[in-house]
């Protein structure tokens, strides 16, 4: 084993979108140096195993479903999806798990890439274990940034782990569509996976969720609309149904996205369900157990493994303002776009501190990862939400006013899809008369979200929103209808 030392201004452990962003922003417009330490693929979970492949699988399903229901178009649609073509298109979006273009981008803007597993080994010090087992020590002059994200959690259900279930990585990179599949969970990954598995030809899809409703953190009407639509699609939804045990004949690891052995028996409540594959979509666990947090005085078991930070993304309880954590790892908003946002914030802070500039002008008050987080569930139907639900607003001590409207009554929505079903809700703080939350459910509602996010982050008074005129006939007219419902 050999050891050698290298030094950069900024060392980033984790090469997903947050890590890429923080490295870019930390050195922008300067002669500072940065390195990304990545043990898998530069581009991270989102690029190869999450956001990109999942949306590539969902879009063809969505397009075909709309075409089949539109008069004048449905007669031209025959047959089923070409699954192999869909998978080839998905593989194009994941670059066939080749990160050379991402590495070229990084190196092109002055960011070095080191392959291997990085862990803290002291103040501003990182030990990297190369793929061949060689260790090297690298140091940071200004900052070390932890951006290792999360991994799929597998609940301690008897027999579940032994059955070699699919996780999110398998189901987004599937090579064969199971004829019968059970999905453990009722959140975002579960609902999106159910949508594309059914759309790609799975004959029997069953969601098994211990909680009373799907997508429990959303407004209550969300679960009702999703469950009703899933019933129409032939997706079985079993809520309030904890899994007792799982049994599998001849489990065998055949690689990512392949069916892992013989039939699986899922025992849940009084039901016995036989399927060809089980997908575990039951949350995420921070990838912090092997980060060397102990070497800088942190307890890796605290806060369920998440790394606590302040609003500069500086790790709490570590002195010297040199250690940062961003993205899923800090547990504030487990979404790619929020991780990238945190990367931009942390990068700007690192740059300012390196140059001795005050942070006052960087506007770090009321960061958007506090109660202003936008998110989209790309299931059928789509769910787009930002900010607080009515229940969350009450928990914050606010006096919320709620405005609701049926999106299907808007001309633009009716033009998009015959029989459009959807719902919109705005949550308003009565004291300040500004929007603090918005939720939209229905076809193509994702494109409504940025306007809601702008109104919430900008604290736009409702009286001013009256003068934000929606174009006709677009689905955005729902904004006007919501405001009219107030008077």
KOLMAR-33127 format. One record per residue (C-alpha): residue in one letter; x, y, z. Coordinates in steps of 0.5 Angstrom, whole numbers, plus 2048, in hexadecimal, padded with zeros to 3 digits. Each point is the difference from the previous one (the first is absolute). Layout:
rec type=A; x=X; y=Y; z=Z
...
//
This chain:
rec type=X; x=800; y=800; z=800
rec type=X; x=803; y=807; z=7FE
rec type=X; x=7FE; y=807; z=803
rec type=X; x=801; y=806; z=7FD
rec type=X; x=7FD; y=807; z=801
rec type=X; x=7FC; y=805; z=7FB
rec type=X; x=7FD; y=807; z=802
rec type=X; x=7FB; y=804; z=7FD
rec type=X; x=7FC; y=806; z=802
rec type=X; x=7F9; y=7FC; z=801
rec type=X; x=7FF; y=7F9; z=800
rec type=X; x=7F9; y=7FD; z=7FF
rec type=X; x=7FE; y=7F9; z=802
rec type=X; x=7FB; y=7FE; z=7FB
rec type=X; x=7FF; y=801; z=7F9
rec type=X; x=7F8; y=801; z=7FF
rec type=X; x=7FD; y=806; z=7FE
rec type=X; x=801; y=804; z=807
rec type=X; x=807; y=7FE; z=800
rec type=X; x=801; y=802; z=7F9
rec type=X; x=7FD; y=807; z=801
rec type=X; x=804; y=802; z=806
rec type=X; x=806; y=7FE; z=7FD
rec type=X; x=7FE; y=805; z=7FA
rec type=X; x=7FE; y=805; z=805
rec type=X; x=806; y=800; z=805
rec type=X; x=805; y=801; z=7FA
rec type=X; x=7FC; y=805; z=7FB
rec type=X; x=804; y=806; z=7FE
rec type=X; x=806; y=7FE; z=804
rec type=X; x=806; y=7FC; z=800
rec type=X; x=7FE; y=7FC; z=805
rec type=X; x=800; y=7F8; z=7FF
rec type=X; x=7FB; y=7FB; z=802
rec type=X; x=800; y=7F8; z=7FF
rec type=X; x=7FA; y=7FB; z=800
rec type=X; x=801; y=7FA; z=804
rec type=X; x=7FB; y=7FB; z=7FD
rec type=X; x=800; y=7F8; z=801
rec type=X; x=7FB; y=7FF; z=7FA
rec type=X; x=7FD; y=804; z=7FB
rec type=X; x=801; y=808; z=7FF
rec type=X; x=7F9; y=802; z=7FF
rec type=X; x=7FE; y=7FC; z=806
rec type=X; x=7F9; y=7FD; z=802
rec type=X; x=7FC; y=805; z=7FC
rec type=X; x=803; y=7FF; z=7F9
rec type=X; x=801; y=7F8; z=800
rec type=X; x=7FB; y=7FD; z=805
rec type=X; x=7FA; y=805; z=802
rec type=X; x=7FE; y=807; z=7FD
rec type=X; x=802; y=7FF; z=7F9
rec type=X; x=7FF; y=7F8; z=7FE
rec type=X; x=7F9; y=801; z=804
rec type=X; x=7FD; y=805; z=7FC
rec type=X; x=803; y=7FD; z=7FA
rec type=X; x=7FB; y=7FA; z=802
rec type=X; x=7FA; y=804; z=802
rec type=X; x=800; y=805; z=7F9
rec type=X; x=7FE; y=7FB; z=7FB
rec type=X; x=7FB; y=7FD; z=805
rec type=X; x=7FD; y=807; z=801
rec type=X; x=800; y=801; z=7F8
rec type=X; x=7FD; y=7FA; z=7FE
rec type=X; x=7FA; y=800; z=806
rec type=X; x=7FE; y=807; z=7FD
rec type=X; x=800; y=7FE; z=7F9
rec type=X; x=7FC; y=7FA; z=802
rec type=X; x=7FB; y=805; z=803
rec type=X; x=800; y=806; z=7FB
rec type=X; x=7FA; y=7FF; z=7FA
rec type=X; x=803; y=801; z=7F9
rec type=X; x=807; y=7FD; z=803
rec type=X; x=7FE; y=7FA; z=803
rec type=X; x=7FE; y=7FC; z=7FA
rec type=X; x=807; y=801; z=7FD
rec type=X; x=803; y=7FD; z=807
rec type=X; x=800; y=7F8; z=7FF
rec type=X; x=804; y=7FB; z=804
rec type=X; x=804; y=801; z=806
rec type=X; x=807; y=804; z=802
rec type=X; x=806; y=7FD; z=7FD
rec type=X; x=803; y=7FF; z=807
rec type=X; x=807; y=7FE; z=7FD
rec type=X; x=800; y=807; z=7FC
rec type=X; x=7FE; y=803; z=807
rec type=X; x=806; y=7FD; z=803
rec type=X; x=805; y=802; z=7FB
rec type=X; x=7FD; y=807; z=800
rec type=X; x=801; y=800; z=808
rec type=X; x=807; y=7FD; z=7FF
rec type=X; x=802; y=806; z=7FC
rec type=X; x=7FE; y=805; z=805
rec type=X; x=804; y=7FC; z=805
rec type=X; x=806; y=800; z=7FB
rec type=X; x=800; y=7F8; z=801
rec type=X; x=803; y=802; z=807
rec type=X; x=806; y=803; z=7FD
rec type=X; x=802; y=806; z=804
rec type=X; x=806; y=803; z=7FB
rec type=X; x=7FC; y=806; z=7FE
rec type=X; x=7FF; y=802; z=807
rec type=X; x=807; y=7FF; z=801
rec type=X; x=802; y=804; z=7FA
rec type=X; x=7FB; y=806; z=802
rec type=X; x=803; y=800; z=807
rec type=X; x=807; y=800; z=7FE
rec type=X; x=7FF; y=805; z=7FA
rec type=X; x=7FE; y=805; z=806
rec type=X; x=806; y=7FF; z=804
rec type=X; x=7FD; y=7FA; z=805
rec type=X; x=804; y=7FA; z=801
rec type=X; x=7FD; y=7F9; z=801
rec type=X; x=803; y=7FB; z=804
rec type=X; x=7FD; y=7F9; z=800
rec type=X; x=7FF; y=7FC; z=807
rec type=X; x=7FD; y=800; z=806
rec type=X; x=801; y=807; z=804
rec type=X; x=7FF; y=800; z=808
rec type=X; x=802; y=805; z=805
rec type=X; x=807; y=7FF; z=804
rec type=X; x=801; y=807; z=803
rec type=X; x=7FF; y=807; z=800
rec type=X; x=800; y=802; z=7F8
rec type=X; x=803; y=7F9; z=7FF
rec type=X; x=7FD; y=7FA; z=7FB
rec type=X; x=802; y=7F9; z=7FF
rec type=X; x=7FE; y=7FD; z=7FA
rec type=X; x=800; y=7F9; z=7FE
rec type=X; x=801; y=7FF; z=7F9
rec type=X; x=7FD; y=7FA; z=7FD
rec type=X; x=806; y=7FC; z=800
rec type=X; x=800; y=801; z=808
rec type=X; x=806; y=805; z=7FF
rec type=X; x=7FF; y=805; z=805
rec type=X; x=802; y=808; z=7FF
rec type=X; x=7FF; y=806; z=805
rec type=X; x=7FE; y=806; z=7FD
rec type=X; x=7FF; y=807; z=804
rec type=X; x=7FB; y=806; z=7FF
rec type=X; x=803; y=807; z=801
rec type=X; x=7F9; y=803; z=801
rec type=X; x=7FA; y=7FB; z=800
rec type=X; x=7FE; y=7F9; z=800
rec type=X; x=7F9; y=7FF; z=7FD
rec type=X; x=7FC; y=7F9; z=802
rec type=X; x=7FB; y=7FF; z=7FA
rec type=X; x=800; y=7F8; z=800
rec type=X; x=7F8; y=800; z=800
rec type=X; x=7FC; y=7FA; z=802
rec type=X; x=7FE; y=7F9; z=7FF
rec type=X; x=7FA; y=7FC; z=800
rec type=X; x=7FE; y=7FD; z=806
rec type=X; x=7FD; y=7F9; z=801
rec type=X; x=7FB; y=7FF; z=806
rec type=X; x=802; y=7FB; z=805
rec type=X; x=7FA; y=7FB; z=7FD
rec type=X; x=802; y=7F9; z=802
rec type=X; x=802; y=7FD; z=7F9
rec type=X; x=800; y=806; z=7FC
rec type=X; x=807; y=802; z=7FF
rec type=X; x=802; y=7F8; z=7FF
rec type=X; x=7FB; y=800; z=7FA
rec type=X; x=805; y=805; z=7FD
rec type=X; x=7FA; y=805; z=7FE
rec type=X; x=801; y=806; z=7FB
rec type=X; x=802; y=807; z=803
rec type=X; x=7FF; y=806; z=7FC
rec type=X; x=806; y=7FF; z=7FC
rec type=X; x=7FD; y=7F9; z=7FD
rec type=X; x=7F9; y=803; z=7FE
rec type=X; x=803; y=806; z=7FD
rec type=X; x=805; y=7FC; z=7FC
rec type=X; x=7FC; y=7FA; z=7FF
rec type=X; x=802; y=7FB; z=7FA
rec type=X; x=7F9; y=7FC; z=800
rec type=X; x=7F9; y=802; z=803
rec type=X; x=7FE; y=7FB; z=805
rec type=X; x=7F9; y=7FD; z=7FE
rec type=X; x=7FE; y=801; z=808
rec type=X; x=803; y=805; z=805
rec type=X; x=7FF; y=802; z=807
rec type=X; x=802; y=807; z=802
rec type=X; x=802; y=801; z=807
rec type=X; x=7FE; y=808; z=802
rec type=X; x=7FC; y=805; z=7FE
rec type=X; x=804; y=806; z=7FF
rec type=X; x=803; y=803; z=7F9
rec type=X; x=804; y=7FB; z=7FE
rec type=X; x=7FB; y=7FB; z=801
rec type=X; x=7FA; y=804; z=7FC
rec type=X; x=805; y=801; z=7FB
rec type=X; x=802; y=7F9; z=7FF
rec type=X; x=7F9; y=7FD; z=800
rec type=X; x=7FE; y=805; z=7FA
rec type=X; x=806; y=7FE; z=7FC
rec type=X; x=800; y=7F9; z=802
rec type=X; x=7F8; y=7FF; z=7FE
rec type=X; x=801; y=804; z=7FA
rec type=X; x=806; y=7FC; z=7FD
rec type=X; x=7FC; y=7FA; z=801
rec type=X; x=800; y=7FD; z=807
rec type=X; x=7F9; y=7FC; z=800
rec type=X; x=800; y=801; z=808
rec type=X; x=803; y=806; z=804
rec type=X; x=7FE; y=800; z=807
rec type=X; x=802; y=806; z=805
rec type=X; x=801; y=7FD; z=807
rec type=X; x=800; y=806; z=805
rec type=X; x=800; y=800; z=808
rec type=X; x=7FD; y=807; z=800
rec type=X; x=7F9; y=802; z=7FF
rec type=X; x=801; y=804; z=7FA
rec type=X; x=805; y=800; z=7FA
rec type=X; x=804; y=806; z=800
rec type=X; x=7FF; y=802; z=807
rec type=X; x=803; y=807; z=801
rec type=X; x=7FC; y=803; z=7FA
rec type=X; x=7F9; y=803; z=801
rec type=X; x=7FB; y=7FB; z=801
rec type=X; x=7FD; y=800; z=7F9
rec type=X; x=806; y=7FE; z=7FD
rec type=X; x=800; y=7F9; z=803
rec type=X; x=7F8; y=800; z=7FE
rec type=X; x=802; y=802; z=7F8
rec type=X; x=806; y=7FB; z=800
rec type=X; x=7FC; y=7FA; z=803
rec type=X; x=7FA; y=801; z=7FB
rec type=X; x=804; y=801; z=7FA
rec type=X; x=805; y=7FA; z=802
rec type=X; x=7F9; y=7FC; z=800
rec type=X; x=7FE; y=802; z=7F9
rec type=X; x=807; y=7FE; z=7FE
rec type=X; x=800; y=7F9; z=803
rec type=X; x=805; y=801; z=806
rec type=X; x=7FE; y=7FD; z=806
rec type=X; x=801; y=805; z=806
rec type=X; x=800; y=7FC; z=807
rec type=X; x=801; y=806; z=806
rec type=X; x=800; y=7FF; z=807
rec type=X; x=803; y=7F9; z=7FE
rec type=X; x=807; y=7FF; z=804
rec type=X; x=804; y=7FA; z=7FD
rec type=X; x=801; y=7FA; z=804
rec type=X; x=805; y=7FC; z=7FD
rec type=X; x=802; y=7FE; z=7F9
rec type=X; x=803; y=7FA; z=7FD
rec type=X; x=803; y=7FE; z=7F9
rec type=X; x=802; y=7FA; z=7FC
rec type=X; x=807; y=800; z=7FE
rec type=X; x=802; y=807; z=801
rec type=X; x=806; y=802; z=7FB
rec type=X; x=804; y=806; z=7FF
rec type=X; x=7FF; y=801; z=7F8
rec type=X; x=803; y=807; z=800
rec type=X; x=7FC; y=807; z=800
rec type=X; x=7F9; y=800; z=7FD
rec type=X; x=7FF; y=7F8; z=7FF
rec type=X; x=7FB; y=7FC; z=804
rec type=X; x=804; y=7FD; z=806
rec type=X; x=7FE; y=7F9; z=800
rec type=X; x=7F9; y=7FC; z=801
rec type=X; x=7F9; y=802; z=802
rec type=X; x=800; y=805; z=806
rec type=X; x=7FA; y=7FF; z=805
rec type=X; x=7FE; y=806; z=804
rec type=X; x=7FC; y=7FF; z=806
rec type=X; x=7FD; y=807; z=802
rec type=X; x=7FA; y=800; z=805
rec type=X; x=7FB; y=7FA; z=7FE
rec type=X; x=803; y=800; z=7F9
rec type=X; x=805; y=7FB; z=7FD
rec type=X; x=802; y=803; z=7F9
rec type=X; x=805; y=7FD; z=7FB
rec type=X; x=804; y=804; z=7FC
rec type=X; x=806; y=800; z=7FB
rec type=X; x=804; y=805; z=803
rec type=X; x=7FF; y=805; z=806
rec type=X; x=802; y=807; z=800
rec type=X; x=802; y=803; z=807
rec type=X; x=7FE; y=808; z=7FF
rec type=X; x=800; y=801; z=808
rec type=X; x=805; y=806; z=801
rec type=X; x=807; y=802; z=800
rec type=X; x=806; y=7FF; z=804
rec type=X; x=806; y=806; z=801
rec type=X; x=806; y=7FD; z=7FD
rec type=X; x=804; y=802; z=806
rec type=X; x=802; y=7FA; z=804
rec type=X; x=807; y=7FF; z=7FC
rec type=X; x=802; y=808; z=800
rec type=X; x=805; y=800; z=806
rec type=X; x=7FB; y=805; z=803
rec type=X; x=803; y=7FE; z=807
rec type=X; x=807; y=802; z=7FE
rec type=X; x=7FD; y=808; z=801
rec type=X; x=7FC; y=7FE; z=806
rec type=X; x=7F9; y=7FF; z=7FD
rec type=X; x=7FC; y=7FA; z=802
rec type=X; x=7FE; y=7FC; z=7F9
rec type=X; x=7FA; y=7FD; z=804
rec type=X; x=7FD; y=807; z=802
rec type=X; x=7FA; y=803; z=7FC
rec type=X; x=7FF; y=7F9; z=7FD
rec type=X; x=806; y=801; z=7FC
rec type=X; x=7FF; y=807; z=7FD
rec type=X; x=805; y=805; z=801
rec type=X; x=7FD; y=806; z=803
rec type=X; x=802; y=807; z=7FD
rec type=X; x=7FF; y=807; z=801
rec type=X; x=7FD; y=805; z=7FA
rec type=X; x=807; y=801; z=7FD
rec type=X; x=800; y=7F8; z=800
rec type=X; x=806; y=800; z=804
rec type=X; x=800; y=7FA; z=805
rec type=X; x=7FD; y=801; z=807
rec type=X; x=805; y=7FE; z=806
rec type=X; x=806; y=801; z=7FB
rec type=X; x=804; y=806; z=802
rec type=X; x=804; y=804; z=7FA
rec type=X; x=7FB; y=801; z=7FB
rec type=X; x=803; y=7FB; z=7FB
rec type=X; x=7FB; y=7FA; z=800
rec type=X; x=7FA; y=800; z=7FC
rec type=X; x=7FA; y=7FB; z=7FF
rec type=X; x=7FB; y=801; z=7FA
rec type=X; x=7FB; y=7FC; z=7FC
rec type=X; x=7FC; y=7FA; z=803
rec type=X; x=806; y=7FF; z=805
rec type=X; x=7FE; y=806; z=804
rec type=X; x=7F9; y=7FE; z=801
rec type=X; x=7FD; y=806; z=7FE
rec type=X; x=7FC; y=7FF; z=7F9
rec type=X; x=802; y=7F9; z=7FD
rec type=X; x=7FF; y=803; z=7F9
rec type=X; x=805; y=801; z=7FA
rec type=X; x=7FE; y=807; z=7FF
rec type=X; x=800; y=802; z=807
rec type=X; x=807; y=7FC; z=801
rec type=X; x=803; y=804; z=7FA
rec type=X; x=7FD; y=807; z=803
rec type=X; x=804; y=7FE; z=807
rec type=X; x=806; y=7FF; z=7FB
rec type=X; x=7FF; y=807; z=7FD
rec type=X; x=7FF; y=803; z=807
rec type=X; x=806; y=7FC; z=803
rec type=X; x=805; y=802; z=7FA
rec type=X; x=7FE; y=807; z=801
rec type=X; x=802; y=800; z=808
rec type=X; x=806; y=7FC; z=7FF
rec type=X; x=802; y=805; z=7FA
rec type=X; x=7FF; y=806; z=805
rec type=X; x=803; y=7FD; z=806
rec type=X; x=806; y=7FE; z=7FC
rec type=X; x=801; y=808; z=7FD
rec type=X; x=7FE; y=803; z=807
rec type=X; x=7FA; y=803; z=7FE
rec type=X; x=7FA; y=801; z=804
rec type=X; x=7FA; y=7FB; z=7FF
rec type=X; x=7FB; y=806; z=801
rec type=X; x=7FE; y=801; z=7F9
rec type=X; x=7FF; y=7F9; z=7FE
rec type=X; x=7F9; y=800; z=803
rec type=X; x=800; y=7FA; z=804
rec type=X; x=7FA; y=801; z=804
rec type=X; x=7FA; y=7FC; z=7FF
rec type=X; x=803; y=7FB; z=7FC
rec type=X; x=7FC; y=7FC; z=7FB
rec type=X; x=801; y=7FA; z=803
rec type=X; x=7FC; y=802; z=806
rec type=X; x=7F8; y=7FF; z=7FF
rec type=X; x=801; y=802; z=7F8
rec type=X; x=802; y=7FA; z=7FD
rec type=X; x=7FD; y=7FE; z=7F9
rec type=X; x=7FF; y=7F9; z=7FE
rec type=X; x=7FD; y=7FC; z=7FB
rec type=X; x=7FD; y=7F9; z=800
rec type=X; x=800; y=7FE; z=7F9
rec type=X; x=7FB; y=7FA; z=801
rec type=X; x=7F9; y=800; z=7FC
rec type=X; x=7FD; y=805; z=802
rec type=X; x=806; y=805; z=801
rec type=X; x=801; y=803; z=807
rec type=X; x=803; y=807; z=801
rec type=X; x=801; y=803; z=806
rec type=X; x=804; y=806; z=804
rec type=X; x=800; y=802; z=807
rec type=X; x=7FB; y=7FE; z=805
rec type=X; x=7FA; y=7FC; z=800
rec type=X; x=7FA; y=803; z=804
rec type=X; x=802; y=7FB; z=806
rec type=X; x=807; y=802; z=800
rec type=X; x=7FE; y=808; z=800
rec type=X; x=7FC; y=7FE; z=806
rec type=X; x=806; y=7FD; z=804
rec type=X; x=804; y=806; z=7FE
rec type=X; x=7FC; y=804; z=804
rec type=X; x=7FD; y=804; z=7FA
rec type=X; x=7F8; y=801; z=7FF
rec type=X; x=7FF; y=7FD; z=7F9
rec type=X; x=7FB; y=802; z=7FB
rec type=X; x=7FF; y=7FA; z=7FA
rec type=X; x=7FE; y=802; z=7F9
rec type=X; x=7FE; y=7F9; z=7FC
rec type=X; x=7FE; y=800; z=7F9
rec type=X; x=7FE; y=7FA; z=7FB
rec type=X; x=806; y=800; z=7FB
rec type=X; x=7FB; y=7FD; z=7FB
rec type=X; x=7FC; y=806; z=7FF
rec type=X; x=805; y=804; z=7FD
rec type=X; x=800; y=800; z=7F9
rec type=X; x=807; y=7FF; z=7FF
rec type=X; x=800; y=7FA; z=804
rec type=X; x=7FA; y=7FD; z=7FC
rec type=X; x=804; y=801; z=7F9
rec type=X; x=806; y=7FC; z=803
rec type=X; x=7FC; y=7FA; z=801
rec type=X; x=7F8; y=7FE; z=800
rec type=X; x=7FD; y=7FE; z=807
rec type=X; x=806; y=804; z=803
rec type=X; x=800; y=7FF; z=808
rec type=X; x=804; y=804; z=804
rec type=X; x=800; y=805; z=806
rec type=X; x=804; y=806; z=802
rec type=X; x=800; y=803; z=807
rec type=X; x=804; y=806; z=803
rec type=X; x=801; y=801; z=807
rec type=X; x=801; y=807; z=802
rec type=X; x=802; y=803; z=807
rec type=X; x=7FB; y=805; z=802
rec type=X; x=804; y=804; z=804
rec type=X; x=805; y=802; z=7FA
rec type=X; x=7FB; y=7FF; z=7FB
rec type=X; x=805; y=7FC; z=7FC
rec type=X; x=801; y=7F9; z=7FD
rec type=X; x=803; y=7FB; z=804
rec type=X; x=7FE; y=7F9; z=7FD
rec type=X; x=7FD; y=7FE; z=7F9
rec type=X; x=7FF; y=7F9; z=7FE
rec type=X; x=7FD; y=7FE; z=7F9
rec type=X; x=7FE; y=7F9; z=7FE
rec type=X; x=7FF; y=7FE; z=7F8
rec type=X; x=802; y=7FF; z=7FA
rec type=X; x=806; y=804; z=7FE
rec type=X; x=800; y=804; z=806
rec type=X; x=807; y=800; z=801
rec type=X; x=801; y=807; z=7FC
rec type=X; x=7FC; y=803; z=805
rec type=X; x=805; y=800; z=806
rec type=X; x=805; y=805; z=7FE
rec type=X; x=7FB; y=806; z=800
rec type=X; x=7FD; y=7FD; z=807
rec type=X; x=807; y=800; z=802
rec type=X; x=802; y=807; z=7FE
rec type=X; x=7FA; y=802; z=804
rec type=X; x=802; y=7FD; z=806
rec type=X; x=807; y=801; z=800
rec type=X; x=7FF; y=808; z=7FE
rec type=X; x=7FA; y=801; z=805
rec type=X; x=7FC; y=803; z=7FB
rec type=X; x=7FA; y=802; z=803
rec type=X; x=7F9; y=7FD; z=7FD
rec type=X; x=7FE; y=807; z=7FE
rec type=X; x=806; y=801; z=7FC
rec type=X; x=7FE; y=7F9; z=7FD
rec type=X; x=7FA; y=802; z=7FD
rec type=X; x=804; y=804; z=7FB
rec type=X; x=804; y=7FA; z=7FE
rec type=X; x=7FC; y=7FF; z=7FA
rec type=X; x=800; y=7F8; z=7FD
rec type=X; x=800; y=7FF; z=7F9
rec type=X; x=7F9; y=7FD; z=7FD
rec type=X; x=7FF; y=7FA; z=7FF
rec type=X; x=805; y=7FD; z=804
rec type=X; x=800; y=7FC; z=806
rec type=X; x=803; y=806; z=804
rec type=X; x=7F9; y=803; z=800
rec type=X; x=7FF; y=7FC; z=806
rec type=X; x=804; y=806; z=804
rec type=X; x=7FA; y=805; z=7FE
rec type=X; x=7FB; y=7FB; z=802
rec type=X; x=803; y=7FF; z=807
rec type=X; x=800; y=807; z=801
rec type=X; x=7F9; y=801; z=7FE
rec type=X; x=7FE; y=7FB; z=805
rec type=X; x=802; y=804; z=806
rec type=X; x=7FB; y=806; z=7FE
//
